[in-house]
């Protein structure tokens, strides 16, 4: 299962009062859903057993965390889609890989391609240096328009067992079709990549996320690689409740 290492230093919890209850729920459910069973649990890829109930709490305050930036290369779908799914994930997380392989493609076909859903990725590396490195590498691939191809390669069955050292990241970038590998290497190690990952991390910590994957669907927290039905129910409920986002241009 996929619970975080203890952060090397305390991060400030930047939560306004109106968000505090929702953030506490996400943190509690996230931990309960993915807490380790034992020392080797971080390598597990089985489905988490607990989730925030898709029929329960929606917190409108959390909807503001959707960036809806039409130029965001780490997002998929229209910027004005009625539903936004925000995913906080780590490429070394077995649960995240299961979601990426088994559930996300169905959601893309069923909802993203029809304009109902937008998926916004947040790098939330919690398993140490390699997690940080592959997060920066994914961002760098995105700068050349190949984030989702890199995402697919990094989450391929058995990929994480090969590790995410520098040479392995280069191989994944090549598999993803990143055109300029020299630029990819430079971008991966640059301060802009570090800042982008740090920004995503701080948002996750502020929301109370304590393990991966953690999701928000129009302000509804869901934790763990839950069955497909958990996501479809939440997306369809959100779509029914949603109002068009005014003044937002269409995305990818």
C-alpha positions as CSV (number, residue, x, y, z in Angstrom):
1,X,0.0,0.0,0.0
2,X,1.1,3.6,-0.5
3,X,1.7,5.7,2.6
4,X,4.2,8.5,2.7
5,X,7.6,8.7,4.3
6,X,7.7,11.3,7.1
7,X,8.6,14.6,5.6
8,X,12.1,15.8,6.4
9,X,10.6,19.0,7.8
10,X,7.2,20.2,8.9
11,X,5.2,21.8,6.1
12,X,2.8,24.6,6.9
13,X,-0.8,23.6,6.6
14,X,-2.2,26.4,4.5
15,X,-5.9,25.8,4.9
16,X,-8.5,28.5,5.4
17,X,-11.2,27.8,8.0
18,X,-13.8,26.9,5.5
19,X,-11.6,24.1,4.1
20,X,-10.4,22.6,7.3
21,X,-13.1,20.0,7.8
22,X,-12.8,18.8,4.2
23,X,-9.1,18.6,4.4
24,X,-9.3,16.6,7.6
25,X,-11.6,14.2,5.9
26,X,-9.3,13.7,3.0
27,X,-6.4,13.2,5.2
28,X,-8.2,10.7,7.4
29,X,-9.7,8.7,4.6
30,X,-6.5,8.9,2.6
31,X,-4.6,7.3,5.4
32,X,-7.2,4.8,6.3
33,X,-7.6,3.7,2.7
34,X,-3.9,3.2,2.0
35,X,-2.1,2.7,5.3
36,X,0.5,0.0,5.2
37,X,-0.2,-3.5,6.5
38,X,3.4,-4.1,7.2
39,X,7.0,-3.2,6.3
40,X,6.6,-4.4,2.7
41,X,3.2,-2.8,2.1
42,X,4.6,0.1,0.0
43,X,5.1,-2.3,-2.9
44,X,1.5,-3.5,-2.9
45,X,-0.6,-2.9,-6.0
46,X,-3.9,-4.3,-4.6
47,X,-7.0,-2.2,-4.3
48,X,-7.5,-0.1,-1.2
49,X,-10.4,-1.2,0.9
50,X,-11.7,2.2,2.1
51,X,-12.9,5.3,0.3
52,X,-14.6,8.6,0.8
53,X,-18.2,7.6,0.0
54,X,-19.1,9.2,-3.4
55,X,-22.6,9.7,-2.1
56,X,-21.3,11.8,0.9
57,X,-19.6,15.0,1.5
58,X,-18.9,17.5,-1.2
59,X,-17.0,20.6,-0.2
60,X,-17.5,23.5,-2.6
61,X,-14.4,25.3,-1.1
62,X,-12.2,22.6,-2.5
63,X,-13.4,23.2,-6.1
64,X,-11.1,26.2,-6.3
65,X,-8.1,23.9,-6.3
66,X,-8.9,23.0,-10.0
67,X,-6.5,25.2,-12.0
68,X,-8.5,25.0,-15.3
69,X,-5.4,26.2,-17.2
70,X,-5.9,25.5,-20.9
71,X,-2.2,25.4,-21.5
72,X,-1.4,23.0,-18.6
73,X,0.5,20.0,-20.2
74,X,-0.2,17.9,-17.1
75,X,-4.0,18.1,-17.6
76,X,-6.3,16.2,-20.0
77,X,-9.6,17.5,-21.2
78,X,-11.4,20.7,-21.7
79,X,-10.6,23.5,-19.4
80,X,-14.3,24.3,-19.2
81,X,-15.4,20.7,-18.5
82,X,-18.2,20.6,-15.9
83,X,-16.2,18.1,-13.8
84,X,-12.6,18.2,-12.7
85,X,-10.8,15.2,-11.2
86,X,-7.6,16.2,-9.5
87,X,-5.2,13.4,-8.8
88,X,-2.3,13.5,-6.3
89,X,0.0,10.6,-7.1
90,X,3.5,9.2,-7.0
91,X,5.0,7.2,-9.8
92,X,6.4,4.7,-7.3
93,X,2.9,4.0,-5.9
94,X,1.4,0.7,-6.8
95,X,-2.1,1.9,-6.2
96,X,-1.5,4.9,-8.5
97,X,-0.3,2.5,-11.2
98,X,-3.4,0.3,-10.8
99,X,-5.6,3.4,-11.3
100,X,-3.6,4.5,-14.3
101,X,-3.8,1.1,-16.0
102,X,-7.2,-0.1,-15.0
103,X,-9.5,2.9,-14.3
104,X,-8.2,6.1,-15.9
105,X,-8.4,4.9,-19.5
106,X,-12.0,4.1,-19.0
107,X,-12.7,7.5,-17.5
108,X,-10.9,9.1,-20.5
109,X,-12.9,7.3,-23.0
110,X,-16.2,7.7,-21.2
111,X,-16.0,11.2,-19.9
112,X,-12.9,13.1,-21.0
113,X,-13.4,12.5,-24.7
114,X,-17.0,13.6,-24.5
115,X,-16.1,16.9,-22.7
116,X,-17.6,16.0,-19.3
117,X,-14.4,15.5,-17.4
118,X,-11.0,17.1,-17.1
119,X,-8.2,15.3,-15.3
120,X,-5.5,17.5,-13.6
121,X,-2.4,15.7,-12.4
122,X,-0.5,16.8,-9.3
123,X,2.9,15.3,-8.6
124,X,2.9,14.2,-5.0
125,X,6.2,12.3,-4.5
126,X,6.3,10.7,-1.0
127,X,8.8,7.8,-1.4
128,X,12.1,9.6,-1.4
129,X,14.7,10.7,-4.0
130,X,13.5,8.5,-6.9
131,X,10.0,9.7,-6.4
132,X,11.1,13.3,-6.6
133,X,13.3,12.6,-9.6
134,X,10.6,10.9,-11.7
135,X,8.1,13.6,-10.7
136,X,10.5,16.2,-12.1
137,X,11.1,14.0,-15.2
138,X,7.3,13.8,-15.8
139,X,7.1,17.6,-15.7
140,X,10.0,17.9,-18.1
141,X,8.4,15.5,-20.5
142,X,5.3,17.7,-20.3
143,X,7.3,20.7,-21.4
144,X,7.7,18.9,-24.7
145,X,4.1,17.8,-24.9
146,X,4.7,14.2,-23.8
147,X,3.6,14.1,-20.2
148,X,0.8,11.6,-20.7
149,X,3.0,9.3,-22.8
150,X,5.6,9.4,-20.1
151,X,2.9,8.8,-17.5
152,X,1.8,5.7,-19.4
153,X,5.4,4.4,-19.7
154,X,6.2,5.0,-16.1
155,X,3.0,3.3,-14.9
156,X,3.3,0.3,-17.3
157,X,3.0,-3.0,-15.5
158,X,6.4,-3.8,-13.9
159,X,7.9,-0.4,-14.7
160,X,8.4,0.8,-11.1
161,X,10.2,-2.4,-10.1
162,X,13.0,-1.3,-12.5
163,X,13.5,1.9,-10.5
164,X,13.7,5.5,-11.6
165,X,17.4,6.2,-11.8
166,X,18.8,8.8,-14.3
167,X,19.3,6.3,-17.1
168,X,16.0,4.6,-16.5
169,X,14.3,8.0,-16.8
170,X,16.0,8.7,-20.1
171,X,14.7,5.3,-21.3
172,X,11.2,6.2,-20.3
173,X,11.4,9.6,-22.0
174,X,12.6,7.9,-25.2
175,X,9.7,5.4,-24.9
176,X,7.3,8.3,-24.4
177,X,8.6,10.0,-27.6
178,X,10.2,13.0,-26.0
179,X,11.9,14.6,-29.0
180,X,14.8,16.4,-27.3
181,X,16.4,14.2,-24.7
182,X,19.2,16.6,-23.9
183,X,16.6,19.3,-23.1
184,X,14.6,16.7,-21.1
185,X,17.7,16.0,-18.9
186,X,18.4,19.7,-18.4
187,X,14.7,20.5,-17.6
188,X,14.4,17.5,-15.2
189,X,17.3,18.8,-13.1
190,X,16.3,22.5,-13.2
191,X,14.8,24.8,-10.6
192,X,11.6,25.3,-12.6
193,X,10.9,21.5,-12.3
194,X,11.6,21.5,-8.6
195,X,9.3,24.5,-8.1
196,X,6.5,22.9,-10.1
197,X,6.7,19.7,-8.1
198,X,7.0,21.6,-4.8
199,X,3.8,23.6,-5.7
200,X,1.9,20.4,-6.3
201,X,3.2,18.9,-3.1
202,X,2.2,21.9,-1.0
203,X,-1.3,21.8,-2.4
204,X,-1.6,18.2,-1.5
205,X,-0.3,18.7,2.1
206,X,-2.6,21.7,2.5
207,X,-5.6,19.6,1.6
208,X,-4.6,17.0,4.1
209,X,-3.5,14.3,1.7
210,X,-1.3,11.7,3.5
211,X,-1.0,8.9,1.0
212,X,-1.4,8.2,-2.7
213,X,-3.5,8.3,-4.8
214,X,-5.8,10.9,-3.4
215,X,-8.5,12.6,-5.5
216,X,-10.8,15.5,-5.6
217,X,-13.8,15.4,-7.9
218,X,-15.5,18.8,-7.9
219,X,-14.7,19.1,-4.2
220,X,-15.5,15.5,-3.2
221,X,-12.5,13.7,-1.7
222,X,-11.8,10.1,-2.7
223,X,-8.8,8.1,-1.6
224,X,-7.2,5.0,-3.0
225,X,-7.4,3.1,-6.3
226,X,-11.1,2.4,-5.8
227,X,-13.3,0.4,-8.2
228,X,-14.3,2.0,-11.4
229,X,-17.9,2.4,-10.1
230,X,-16.7,4.7,-7.2
231,X,-15.4,7.2,-9.8
232,X,-18.2,6.9,-12.3
233,X,-20.8,7.5,-9.6
234,X,-18.9,10.6,-8.3
235,X,-18.3,12.0,-11.8
236,X,-21.9,11.6,-12.8
237,X,-23.2,13.1,-9.6
238,X,-20.9,16.0,-10.0
239,X,-21.9,16.5,-13.7
240,X,-25.5,16.7,-12.7
241,X,-24.8,19.3,-10.0
242,X,-22.3,21.3,-11.9
243,X,-22.9,24.7,-13.5
244,X,-20.9,25.8,-16.5
245,X,-17.6,27.4,-15.6
246,X,-17.9,31.0,-16.8
247,X,-15.2,32.6,-18.8
248,X,-13.0,29.5,-19.2
249,X,-11.5,28.6,-22.5
250,X,-11.6,25.1,-23.9
251,X,-8.5,23.0,-23.1
252,X,-6.8,20.0,-24.8
